[in-house]
Amino acid sequence: MSTSQVDFRQSHKLHKHQTTYSTTYRGTMSHCEVASKPLLWYLRQSSNKISLSSLQSKRLFQTTAVSHDEAPVENKPLPFHKNPDPALVSSPRLERKLMKSGVSPIGSRRRRAALQGSENIPFELLPYQCFQEARKVLQSDREDKLKDIAKEQARIDRLRALSDEQAGGANVKRSKLGAMEKHLENLKVWADINDPMVKRKFEDGEGDMNLPVYRHLADKKWREYRRLIIIQRITQMNVIPDVLPACDPTIDVKLYFDGKAISPGSFVDSRLSMSAPKLNVQSFEAGQKLVTIAVVNPDIPNVEKNGFDYQCHYLAVNVPISPTDTHVDLANLPETAEILLPWLPPAAQKGAPYHRLSFFVMEQKNNQPLDAAALKNGLERFDFRLRALQSKYHLKPVGAALFRTQWDENTDAVMKELGMDVAGLELRRKRVEPLPYKRRNPSSFR
């Protein structure tokens, strides 16, 4: 046996003994750890309690806030159903949600639905050959219309330069000028009526009402629905002819109480109608007009004559309106306007039929201001006849609005605030006694 083999066996035995010793040592330490676990757990709990109490005691004596290194919070965008975009919303439910929050959807629903899946390309740069060729045709047609507008304007200027004798008389000159100016306005409308950009701005509510084309589109939209509604209400509820003999609306009148839009003929709470309403008077003709605004109630009960009387709740003259100046606050009119009778809140007695509060906007003759001092002379609220005022000053009814009021739980309190003596009284219909029975003669029957 060689010396190298002996050395290898000795080293192997030595390594085997060391391995056994280390294994035994580790086994012994593992048993010690198992036995010391409860002690270690108790020491850790006590150390945690001591550290918390020490921190709390230190915090009591501090006068400044402890700085904490907080991770920055990322503001994640809300989902579309919680924060809908008015330019992209197409669901009726989300549209109602937007309108309740005071935001109106932009444009038509069809266009908003199309924009959801399309690229953000400007409207006039859409990459459609047919669309661009159609725009070229419309542009050439518009240039022809502009030439016609220039020719018509030159004809109007030449006619205005003539004297009344050269034009054939003042009346002839006036009628010719009126017809030519009307044709000129039509040419301006025809020049832009087919432009897709004009239609898009009108749908988005961005149209300039100083331009004839936007006034024409707004008038057409109003006549399709809102004008029919107000004509139906004032006719169906007999406001016409109870208050005025006739009314042909040509302007749009919207009624608001405390920021809430009132549809024509709807009921308004007596507490809400305590404050003066606001009107949105949209005119569709160019220029400023002077109008008279009157609010008449034809349903005031009269027990003595077993009928109803008229009462004026508001009257103002020389109120300016224009296509761009549409806001009219009945409690705060411009300086040029004159309030003859301030707002009187309506209050219907218990047991009485509902009251019809009719608003009439009447155009003054030749846009001439009325003499407020002469109107105030002998003017009274009770037994006020609007048709007499209309015929005397040649007023033309051009707009109307309507709401109704009836007795509710707040009416008595409103009457007391107004100092009315009829607060707490109830009206009852008289019982009609039947006629005495009269026996007929059977012999006369055949």
Residue pairs with C-beta under 8 A, 6 or more apart in sequence:
59 66
77 83
80 88
81 94
84 91
84 94
84 97
84 98
86 98
86 103
86 104
86 105
86 106
87 105
87 106
87 107
87 112
87 115
88 112
88 115
88 116
89 95
89 98
89 105
89 112
90 109
90 112
90 113
90 116
95 105
95 109
98 104
98 105
99 105
104 205
105 112
106 112
106 203
106 204
106 205
107 200
107 203
107 204
108 203
111 203
121 127
123 196
123 197
123 200
124 135
124 197
126 132
135 196
138 194
138 195
141 194
142 191
142 192
142 195
145 187
145 190
145 191
146 191
148 187
149 184
149 187
149 188
149 191
152 180
152 183
152 184
152 187
153 184
155 180
156 177
156 180
156 181
156 184
159 167
159 173
159 176
159 177
159 180
160 177
162 173
164 170
164 173
167 173
167 176
185 212
185 286
188 211
188 212
188 213
189 212
189 213
189 216
191 213
192 198
192 211
192 213
193 213
193 216
193 217
198 207
198 213
198 214
198 217
199 217
201 207
201 214
202 214
202 217
202 218
207 214
207 217
207 218
208 214
209 215
209 218
209 323
209 324
210 286
210 323
210 324
212 286
215 284
215 285
215 286
215 323
216 284
218 282
218 284
219 284
222 252
222 282
222 284
226 252
227 249
227 252
229 263
229 264
230 249
230 253
230 264
230 400
230 401
230 402
231 249
233 239
233 264
233 265
233 402
234 240
234 247
234 264
234 358
234 400
234 402
237 265
237 356
237 402
237 404
239 298
239 356
239 358
239 400
239 402
240 246
240 247
242 298
242 356
243 296
243 298
243 310
243 358
243 360
243 386
243 387
244 360
244 386
244 387
244 390
244 397
245 387
246 397
247 360
247 397
247 400
248 397
248 398
249 397
249 398
249 399
249 400
250 284
250 285
250 398
250 399
251 281
251 282
251 283
251 284
251 321
251 361
251 398
251 399
252 280
252 281
252 282
252 284
252 399
253 279
253 280
253 281
253 282
253 359
253 361
253 399
253 400
253 401
254 261
254 279
254 280
254 282
254 401
255 261
255 262
255 264
255 277
255 278
255 279
255 359
255 401
255 403
256 262
256 277
256 278
256 279
256 280
257 268
257 272
257 273
257 275
257 277
257 278
258 272
258 275
260 272
262 268
262 277
262 401
262 403
264 401
264 402
264 403
265 402
265 403
265 404
266 403
266 404
267 354
267 403
267 404
267 405
267 406
268 403
268 404
268 405
269 408
269 410
270 345
270 346
270 347
270 348
270 405
270 407
270 408
270 410
270 411
270 414
271 410
271 413
271 414
273 345
273 346
273 403
273 405
274 345
274 414
274 417
275 331
275 343
275 345
276 314
276 329
276 330
276 331
276 342
276 343
277 330
277 343
278 327
278 328
278 329
278 330
279 293
279 327
279 328
279 329
279 330
279 359
279 361
279 401
280 326
280 327
280 328
281 291
281 321
281 326
281 328
281 361
281 399
282 323
282 326
283 289
283 321
283 322
283 323
283 326
284 323
285 323
286 323
287 322
288 320
288 321
288 322
288 325
288 367
289 320
289 321
289 322
289 363
289 364
289 367
290 318
290 319
290 320
290 363
290 364
290 367
290 368
290 369
291 319
291 320
291 321
291 361
291 362
291 363
291 364
291 398
292 315
292 316
292 317
292 318
292 319
292 361
292 362
292 364
292 370
292 389
292 393
292 395
293 314
293 315
293 316
293 319
293 328
293 330
293 359
293 360
293 361
293 362
294 312
294 314
294 315
294 316
294 359
294 360
294 362
294 386
294 389
295 312
295 313
295 314
295 315
295 343
295 357
295 358
295 359
295 360
296 310
296 311
296 312
296 313
296 357
296 358
296 360
296 384
296 386
297 310
297 311
297 312
297 313
297 346
297 355
297 356
297 357
297 358
298 308
298 310
298 356
298 358
299 308
299 348
299 352
299 353
299 354
299 355
299 356
300 308
300 309
300 310
300 311
300 355
300 382
301 308
301 309
301 349
301 352
301 427
302 308
302 309
303 427
306 430
309 382
309 383
310 382
310 383
310 384
310 385
310 386
311 344
311 381
311 382
311 383
311 384
312 341
312 344
312 381
312 384
312 386
313 341
313 343
313 344
313 345
313 346
313 357
313 381
314 330
314 341
314 342
314 343
314 344
315 339
315 340
315 341
315 379
316 330
316 333
316 337
316 338
316 339
316 340
317 337
317 338
317 340
317 364
317 369
317 370
317 372
317 375
318 336
318 337
318 338
318 364
318 369
318 370
318 372
319 328
319 333
319 334
319 337
320 334
320 336
320 337
321 328
321 361
330 343
331 342
331 343
333 339
336 369
338 372
340 372
340 375
340 376
340 379
341 379
341 381
344 381
344 418
345 414
345 418
346 355
346 357
346 405
347 405
347 411
347 414
347 415
347 418
347 420
348 354
348 355
348 405
348 406
348 407
348 411
349 407
349 411
349 422
349 425
349 426
349 427
350 407
350 411
350 425
350 426
350 427
351 407
351 426
351 427
351 428
351 429
352 407
352 427
353 406
354 404
354 405
354 406
355 404
355 405
355 406
356 402
356 404
357 402
357 403
357 404
357 405
358 400
358 401
358 402
359 400
359 401
359 402
360 386
360 397
360 399
360 400
361 397
361 398
361 399
361 400
362 390
362 395
362 396
362 397
362 398
363 395
363 396
363 397
363 398
364 370
364 393
364 395
365 393
365 394
365 395
365 396
370 393
389 395
390 397
412 423
412 424
415 422
415 423
415 424
416 423
